[in-house]
Amino acid sequence: MAKIAALLKLHLEVENTIFYPAVSLAMGDESVAIESSFEQDDEQYVIEQLEAMSVADPRYDENVAALAEQLKEHVLEEETEIFPRVKAARMDMDALGIKIRSRQRGLA
């Protein structure tokens, strides 16, 4: 779980600090970043709960299932709502990708 948690936290950090602020700016819609931040706070909370639990904890499997469901919804929303809007905004995804990869290396 430790490796999965670390990778998820890295992903959430990059989305919150680079991806969603850039998307909000390109779309002229700050609500995109704000909404994403609230959703990711929930995901972060469950990740932290799992990190603090023993696998033997009776709530462990329930929390894993909750996180899996949150992540499925996260991905679905990005694929069906966010990414089409990003494409329509004609963002420079190459430049954004460079920033994201650089930040990931700095955090890893």
C-alpha positions, 0 to 999 in steps of 0.5 A: 500500500505504501508505494500505491499511496506515494504514487497517488499522492504524487499524482494528486499533488501535480494535479493540484499545483500544475494541471488544474490551475493551468486548465482553469486559466486556459478555460477562464473557469476557476471552478474547475480547480476548486472542484478538483481540489475538494474531490482530491481532498477526499481521496487524500483523506482515504489514502491517509486513513489507509496508511495509518491502518493495519491490513488486519483492521476490519475497516481496511478493505472497506477503505480500499474499496472506497478509494477505488470507487473515488479513483474510478469516478475521478478518471471517468470525470477527467476522461468525459468532462475535463479532457474534452474541454482541455482539448477544445481550449487548445492548451499547450499540452507538451509544455504542460507535460514538461512542467508536470514531469519536472515537478514529479521528479522533484517530488519523487 
